[in-house]
Amino acid sequence: MSNLGQVTMWLGLIAIGISSVCYAVVVSGKDSEVAKNAARLSFVAFSVFVTIASMLLMHFILNHEFVYSYVARYSSRDLSLEYLVSSFWAGQEGSFLLWVLLGAWLGIFLMFRARNMEPHVMLIYNLNNVFLMILLIKQSPFHMLPLPPPDGNGLNMLLQDPWMVIHPPIVFLGYAAFTIPFAYAVSALWRREYDAWIKPALPWTAFAFVSLGAGIIIGGYWSYKVLGWGGYWGWDPVENASLLPWLAGMALMHGMILQKTRGKLRKTNFMLAAFSFLLVIYCTFLTRSGVLADFSVHSFVDLGITGWLVIFMFAFIAISIFLFVTRAKEIPVSKKGENPSYFSREFGLIAAMILLCLSTLVTGLGTSAPLITRMLEQASKVSTEFYVNTNLPLALFMLLLLSFVPLMAWGKNSFSKVGAKAKWAGAGAVVALVITLLNGYPDMEAPLLSLGVLLLSILGGAVTGMNLLLATKLIRKKITISSGAIAHLGVGLMFLGIVASSAYDRSEKLLLPQDTVKSVLGYEIMLNGPQFSREGKGMRLHFPLDIKRRESQFTAKPDIYSERGRGGKMQRFTHPHIRKGLMSDLYISPLDFEPGQEKGSGNSLDLKRGNKIAFHDYELEFTGFDVSGMMGQDARNMTVGANIVASYKGDDRATLKPVITMSKKHGPSSPSSRVKLPGPDDAYLTLERIDAGAKTIGLVYEGPGSASEKSAEKSPPAVIAEVSIKPGMTVLWLGTFLILVGGSIAVVRRWPK
Amino acid sequence: MPKKSYIIGGVIIVLAMAMAMYSFKSTLTPYVTVGEAKASKRPVQVAGIAVKGTERYDLKTNNFLFTLREDGGAQMLVEYDGPRPGNFDDATKVVAIGKYEPTKQVFTAKELLVKCPTKYEGRVKGE
């Protein structure tokens, strides 16, 4: 057997093909048990083949079979077991396989639960799997190399984190699950049963919402914990790619609840089900086709599946439009409560769905900016302000709705009744306003933005207060009916956390020399001796920091890990130290290490790049080599210069450019030009030595005081660190967690009895 | 739904989209050359390589500095008020997004994108 994995995948494609054909036979009216059983068996066979293929890939990774290009690219011999396992989904091909695998397993459940809709639902579901299998075979994790390398590239250091082990499977579970509401919605139109699909599809929608949401939140948490940039959400295309289907899915879930209870929005829900699924594909296209390669911090590469992805997307768009157009006239419009008042739960829900759709639209527009602008002029991306400016007003309206709509009944409501119940919202708003103003009026880049942040805080408080009351009431009644209230409480807390962490974080960068106590943001910080430790292929530099605040004392241990990357150059990974607190986190990120160096006061001194030193009456800083003189010289000599910024007693700054000429054969030759130092004295520097590897130059000084004897004082090693206080992070994570808890309760609540 | 609500809803949606389009236009950052970046008043992006050995932290402001050189050979000093990206040294290409400040003769980057030679680096989020 030449390539077992690839053969298994082909068998999987054939099985899913047969299953689709058999379901098509059943759908076309030949209600034969034979065809139905063949379809089911083939689907099970498909699941088995995909499972075997996945087990094979896992086996190859665990046994370091580097003859497989994928294994060589994403794993290595020195990885521990959990990271070997996560190498499976470290690259595109493997994560595609994971997507298909999870889809195949979900499909087994779906097949047994779909009952009389099974043939239609499974046919659509299979069509998606056929497409994914084609992509997977084209972009296979089982490509072999002619010569297996002795060791693989290993897993990117940043991905070596427990959260990143579980993040991709959870995201792809969500992606796979979003196919199910779509399959149901298409079947509903096809079979002309416009309401029957809501009940069975609703728990799947909630499930897809929870798993994709969990994936997004874990990604944000990892970003905060590991990347050391201090944030959790950067509106990067990859982040948005998971957010877009999630927002559309959220709108769909609310629409389905409305249809279930009031028989409304039949057309809208079909469209939303189609959108959330199509967005999954569109975002896959955006992030995997390489179209955004120049616009994201992630490197993507076109693996030759772009064409397929586009065909795939348009096929499903065509199916959706065709069905909608042919059925639009027949879809009954609800008669129940044809004119609900503006002050009703229906109206609130519809308004919320519109807001969610608008948010999806603007976020999608921003993410697609490079594609849109490419057609007009030159491809450009939008900055993060775009996402904030467009989503902030939408979020404000959303929170406004969330602070009173959940109190309302279906149909007509009286102002006075809702107003009386909404006391808690008012209380929450006042508390949030007072706490916010005690910390100062928000200081953002634009006055409108500051106002927006203040309003966000007030409304976040209102939503939190209101839904806290509602959730406690409902939990006492019956836990399952509290799903919405808990999720909405989470939304309120999440926005409060967003306001606190983005408008009220304080951050300071400072140099911490060893054994010197520095005070920053109310803390006393001192660096103990930095320690090196060898780890894996690289080295870890630890910065033990003694931190004191009033009575409490603790040691923070941020570090910088560096290892030789694939290009042979050093890569550095900064690990922040986060001390979590209920109200705020202390976040310490080491930026750079300054090894100590000698202070020169004699005639010669060594200067390391980037370091300023005081030398006699001067301050000198070596800012970098100047190799422009190397062009167009004869073959025997080369000239290198150094750029030195010098100042005399803090004044008279000048940039000096001494050069040195070396013969390539015999090392340094003629010391070069003397350069005059700034200031009134006759003082000169000569470039004597250069050490490009250590980024150091040797200089000789002539001038006042140059005859004095050398003293060797060492300046201590130091770390440049960024110290931040980030309020509200715990509240933010708690809020996101409650959204997922509410969603999970909804899955149980909507599970057909 | 009363007919009025359609009109009101429509107006709100049109307004929201108009705002989005305006914001879209004003926050687009075009890719430009170093020369154009120095002349431009709005935020832009410039792609190039970080000249080896020029990256350092300014000990006064503690900002990250490096010299960016584009294909044509034109260079500029870039200042970034944030942590040095983890894969900076391994980068095949660096994109700086921000504005050039003629008085300081430095390009102040709000964002740095770092491209690596590997096929797919970074998060595996929903790729």
Interface residues (C-beta under 8 A of the other chain):
Chain A: R73 W89 A90 G91 Q92 S95 N153 N156 M157 L158 L159 M164 H167 P168 V171 F172 Y175 G215 G219 W222 S223 L227 G228 W229 G230 V238 E239 A241 S242 C283 T284 T287 R288 A293 D294 F295 S296 V297 H298 S299 F300 V301 E338 N339 P340 Y342 F347 I354 L358 L361 V362 L365 G366 A369 T373 E377 Q378 A379 S380 K381 V382 S383 T384 E385 F386 N389 T390 P393 L394 K509 L510 L511 G565 R566 G567 K569 M570 Q571 R572 F573 T574 S589 L591 D592 R609 G610 N611 K612 T623 G624 F625 A692 K695 I720 E722
Chain B: M1 P2 S5 G9 I13 A16 M17 M19 A20 S23 F24 T27 L28 T29 P30 Y31 P43 Q45 A47 V51 G53 T54 R56 Y57 L59 T61 N62 N63 F64 T67 G82 P83 R84 P85 G86 N87 F88 D89 D90 T92 V95 I97 K110 E111 L113 V114 K115 C116 P117 T118 K119 Y120 E121 G122 R123 V124 K125 G126 E127
